[in-house]
Amino acid sequence: MLNRCNWACVDCGRVAYGREMHADHVVPIREGGERYDVANGEARCVACHGRKTRQEQNATAQSPS
């Protein structure tokens, strides 16, 4: 999946390799996203992945149960 994206972050465009680039699930696994479906994956650098994850966690915490 990272090769498909040319190791470029979908958010900021940064190109990085190894631990600096993450394969991120578009739809999180805990919300029903498919773990191994490449269509459910995007490349994100460490910083953008962390930002997206925090936003998702904040949204989950604020939504009514």
N, C-alpha and C positions, 0 to 999 in steps of 0.2 A: 504494500500500500504506500509506503514511504517513497519507494522508487517511482510509483505512478505519479506522485505529487512532485517529483524531482527534489525531494527533501526540502521543499519550500513551505513555510508556514502559511496557512490559508488566511490568517488574520493580518499579519504584519509583512509577509513576504520574505522574511529572513530565511536564508539557506543555512542549514546546519546539519551535522552528522552525528551519529552515535547517541550519547545520552542527552545531547542538547535538543533533540527532536523527538517528539512523542507521537505515537499513533493514537489519536483520540476518538472515542466513540461519539458520533453525532447525537444519537439517542442513547443515553446512559443505560448500562446493563440493568441497573435497579429499576429503570422505567420501562423495561421491556425491549431494549435494543439488543440486537443480535451480536454476540461476542465476536464471531469469526466471519461476519459478512463484510467484505471490503467496501460495499456500498454504505455501510454504517461507520466508515472511518474517514478521518481527515488528518492531515499532518499539522501539528502545532508545535511551535518552539516551547521550551520550558515555561517561559514567562507568560505567553498567551494561554497555554494549557492551564496553568495555575489560576489565571484570571477567570477563564471560562468555568472552571470547576467551582471557584468561590461564588460566582454569580449563580450557578445552578444550586449550590447548597443554600445560599441566601433565599432564593426563590422557593425552595422546598420548605425552609424553615418558616417562611411568611405565609405559605398557603394554608388554608383551613384544612383540618383533618377530616 
